[in-house]
């Protein structure tokens, strides 16, 4: 009986491994998506360096040439992000036309059918997708060809098994209009969704993020996600308006300094992985602040106590 059970579980593990390794999704080309003419390269630079650079910018090369994805648990193996430069030999982006790029951004599904759980930006507007695409094909130094990869992703058995637990891709929308910047709260929500503030400032990492309904993400904007740093683990901050564990005592100017200059209200430098989003405008920082003020304040300690009792 023990031998049969052992054989059964061995068979199950192999099956899960194969299934997790081979799982792909259909990737049609949607001609209904219409690229925006004369897209703004500067706008694209702001979006790419604010949204993508945290994972893809290698500080050693100063380019979007990829780096190790430190949020992957060590028990699952190693993951390296893709080279997004204009390399014709090593870049993942070079083969993409703009419609394929839009499909990747909106669904998280790459040209080869693989789902990338931290990629989806389903609410990114058509104009902003075109701007990002234009920037990736610009003369800016960060996207100039770098003919190498940061490393080779190597998931072990546990990592491949874990891949079957990933959420399903988000259905493709051919057209998204975006938000009017004159509506500060709506535009702030748009920036939080598409820059990805909530992906770091929520409870868990990529497998728990609700890209289709971001505000349903566990611990939305209340912090707690763990990051592995050279000097030890760090948990993301609570950026709801809670007065004791959040930013309830931050003025609009304090928040602006935190976002644009990476400084807290006392002028102290914020710890990595937080960085200065210096390409955002003051108006955009103020819009994010206006949106955060509409969210319910969450006491970080009370949240952790509730989690422990579940």
C-alpha positions in Angstrom: 0.0 0.0 0.0 2.8 2.4 0.9 4.5 1.7 -2.4 1.3 2.4 -4.3 0.8 5.7 -2.4 4.4 6.7 -3.1 4.0 5.9 -6.8 0.7 7.9 -6.9 2.2 11.0 -5.3 5.3 10.7 -7.6 3.0 10.5 -10.6 1.0 13.5 -9.3 4.1 15.6 -8.8 5.4 14.9 -12.3 2.0 15.7 -13.8 1.8 19.0 -12.0 5.4 19.8 -13.0 4.7 19.1 -16.7 1.4 21.0 -16.6 3.0 24.0 -14.9 5.8 24.0 -17.4 3.7 23.8 -20.5 0.7 25.9 -19.7 0.2 28.5 -22.4 -2.6 30.7 -23.6 -3.9 31.6 -27.0 -2.5 34.9 -28.3 -4.4 36.2 -31.2 -3.6 39.5 -32.9 -6.4 42.0 -32.3 -6.7 44.4 -35.2 -9.4 46.2 -33.4 -6.7 47.9 -31.3 -5.8 51.2 -33.1 -2.4 52.7 -32.3 -2.4 56.4 -31.3 -0.6 58.5 -33.9 2.2 60.9 -32.8 2.5 59.3 -29.4 4.4 61.2 -26.8 7.8 59.7 -26.1 8.2 61.7 -23.0 4.9 60.4 -21.6 6.0 56.9 -22.5 9.3 57.4 -20.7 7.5 58.5 -17.5 5.2 55.4 -17.7 7.9 52.9 -18.5 10.5 54.2 -16.0 7.8 54.6 -13.3 6.0 51.3 -13.9 8.5 48.9 -15.5 11.9 50.0 -14.3 11.5 48.6 -10.8 11.8 45.1 -12.2 13.6 45.6 -15.5 16.2 48.4 -14.9 19.6 47.0 -14.1 21.5 49.5 -12.0 24.8 48.2 -13.3 24.0 48.9 -16.9 21.6 51.8 -16.5 19.4 50.1 -19.1 16.2 48.1 -19.1 18.2 45.0 -19.6 16.6 43.0 -16.9 17.6 41.8 -13.4 16.9 39.1 -10.9 13.2 39.2 -9.7 13.8 39.2 -5.9 10.2 38.6 -5.0 10.4 35.0 -6.1 10.7 32.8 -3.0 14.1 31.1 -2.9 12.4 27.7 -2.4 10.9 28.0 -6.0 14.1 28.8 -7.8 15.3 32.0 -9.6 13.5 34.3 -12.0 15.1 37.0 -14.1 13.2 39.8 -15.8 13.4 40.3 -19.5 15.7 42.5 -21.5 13.5 45.3 -22.9 16.2 47.2 -24.8 16.5 47.4 -28.6 18.9 44.4 -28.8 18.1 42.3 -31.9 19.7 39.3 -30.3 18.6 39.3 -26.6 15.6 41.6 -26.2 12.1 40.2 -25.6 10.5 43.4 -26.9 12.2 43.8 -30.3 9.9 41.3 -32.1 6.7 42.9 -30.8 4.5 45.0 -33.0 2.3 47.6 -31.2 -0.8 45.5 -31.3 1.0 42.5 -29.7 2.5 44.9 -27.2 -1.0 46.2 -26.3 -2.2 42.6 -25.9 0.7 41.9 -23.5 0.1 45.0 -21.5 -3.7 44.5 -21.1 -3.7 40.7 -20.5 -0.2 39.8 -19.3 0.2 37.1 -22.0 3.4 37.2 -24.0 3.8 36.3 -27.7 4.7 32.8 -26.8 1.5 32.3 -24.8 3.2 32.4 -21.3 1.4 34.4 -18.7 3.4 37.0 -16.7 1.5 37.7 -13.5 3.0 41.1 -12.7 2.5 42.5 -16.2 -1.2 43.2 -16.7 -2.3 46.8 -17.0 -5.9 46.3 -18.2 -6.8 50.0 -17.6 -3.9 51.5 -19.5 -5.3 53.8 -22.1 -4.7 53.4 -25.8 -2.7 56.7 -25.9 -0.5 55.6 -23.0 0.2 52.2 -24.5 1.3 53.9 -27.8 3.4 56.3 -25.8 5.2 53.4 -24.0 5.7 51.6 -27.3 7.1 54.8 -28.8 9.5 55.2 -25.9 10.8 51.7 -26.1 11.7 52.4 -29.7 13.2 55.9 -29.0 16.8 57.0 -28.7 16.8 57.2 -24.9 19.9 55.7 -23.4 17.9 53.3 -21.1 16.5 51.4 -24.1 19.5 51.3 -26.3 20.6 47.8 -27.2 22.3 45.8 -24.6 23.2 42.4 -26.0 23.0 40.2 -23.0 20.5 38.9 -20.5 20.7 39.4 -16.7 20.4 35.6 -16.1 18.4 32.6 -17.0 15.2 31.8 -15.1 15.5 28.5 -13.4 12.3 27.3 -11.6 12.6 24.0 -9.8 9.8 21.5 -9.2 8.1 23.7 -6.5 8.4 26.7 -8.7 6.7 25.0 -11.7 4.0 23.5 -9.5 3.4 27.0 -8.1 2.8 28.3 -11.6 -0.4 26.4 -11.9 -1.8 28.5 -9.0 -1.4 31.8 -10.9 -4.6 33.7 -11.7 -5.9 33.5 -15.3 -5.1 36.2 -17.7 -7.4 39.2 -18.0 -9.7 39.3 -21.1 -8.4 41.7 -23.7 -10.1 45.1 -24.2 -9.4 46.5 -27.7 -9.9 50.1 -26.6 -9.5 52.0 -23.3 -9.9 55.7 -23.1 -8.2 56.4 -19.8 -9.1 59.2 -17.3 -9.4 63.0 -17.6 -6.5 64.6 -15.7 -8.8 67.4 -14.6 -10.6 64.9 -12.4 -8.0 64.5 -9.7 -9.4 61.5 -7.9 -10.2 59.5 -11.0 -6.8 60.4 -12.5 -5.0 59.5 -9.3 -6.8 56.1 -9.3 -5.6 55.6 -12.9 -2.0 56.4 -12.0 -2.1 54.0 -8.9 -3.4 51.2 -11.1 -1.0 51.7 -14.0 2.2 52.8 -12.3 1.5 49.9 -9.9 1.7 51.6 -6.5 -0.7 49.0 -5.1 1.4 46.1 -6.3 4.0 47.0 -3.7 1.8 48.7 -1.1 -0.5 45.8 -0.5 -0.3 42.6 1.5 1.1 40.1 -0.9 3.0 39.8 -4.2 2.1 38.9 -7.8 0.1 35.8 -7.2 -2.4 37.7 -4.9 -2.8 40.9 -6.9 -6.3 41.5 -8.4 -5.3 43.4 -11.6 -8.9 43.3 -12.9 -10.3 44.7 -9.6 -7.2 46.3 -7.9 -9.1 47.6 -4.8 -10.0 44.0 -4.0 -6.4 43.1 -3.5 -5.7 42.0 0.0 -4.4 44.8 2.1 -4.9 47.3 -0.7 -2.5 50.2 -0.1 -2.1 49.3 3.5 1.4 47.8 3.0 2.9 44.6 4.3 4.4 43.0 1.2 7.9 41.6 2.0 10.9 42.5 -0.1 14.3 40.9 0.1 17.0 43.6 0.4 20.8 43.2 0.8 20.6 44.5 4.3 17.6 42.3 5.3 13.9 42.0 4.5 11.7 45.0 4.5 7.9 45.3 4.4 6.1 48.0 2.3 4.6 50.9 4.1 0.9 51.6 4.8 0.0 54.5 2.6 -3.7 54.8 3.6 -4.7 57.8 5.7 -4.5 56.0 9.1 -3.1 58.5 11.6 -0.8 56.0 13.5 0.5 53.5 11.0 -0.2 55.2 7.7 0.2 58.7 6.2 -2.7 60.4 7.8 -0.4 63.2 9.1 1.0 63.8 5.6 0.0 67.1 3.9 -0.2 67.2 0.1 3.3 68.7 0.1 4.7 66.0 2.3 3.3 63.3 0.0 4.6 65.2 -3.1 8.1 65.1 -1.5 7.8 61.4 -0.7 6.8 60.5 -4.3 9.0 62.9 -6.2 12.0 63.2 -3.9 11.9 60.0 -1.9 11.8 61.8 1.4 9.5 61.4 4.4 7.8 64.3 6.1 10.9 64.8 8.3 13.3 65.0 5.3 14.7 61.5 5.8 15.5 59.4 2.8 13.0 56.6 2.3 14.4 53.1 2.1 14.7 51.0 -1.1 12.9 49.6 -2.9 11.1 52.9 -2.8 12.6 55.4 -5.2 12.0 58.9 -6.4 9.4 59.0 -9.2 11.0 62.2 -10.5 9.3 62.0 -13.9 5.9 62.4 -12.4 4.6 65.9 -12.3 3.5 67.7 -9.1 0.0 67.6 -10.5 0.2 63.8 -10.9 1.5 63.3 -7.3 -1.3 65.5 -6.0 -3.8 63.4 -8.0 -2.5 60.2 -6.3 -2.8 61.9 -2.9 -6.4 63.0 -3.7 -7.3 59.4 -4.6 -5.6 57.9 -1.5 -7.6 60.3 0.7 -10.8 58.6 -0.6 -9.7 55.2 0.6 -10.7 53.9 4.1 -7.8 54.3 6.6 -6.4 50.9 7.6 -4.5 50.4 10.8 -1.5 48.2 9.9 -1.2 46.5 13.3 -4.9 45.7 13.4 -4.6 44.2 9.9 -1.8 42.0 10.9 -3.7 40.8 14.0 -6.7 40.0 11.8 -4.4 38.0 9.4 -3.0 36.1 12.3 -6.5 35.1 13.5 -7.6 33.7 10.1 
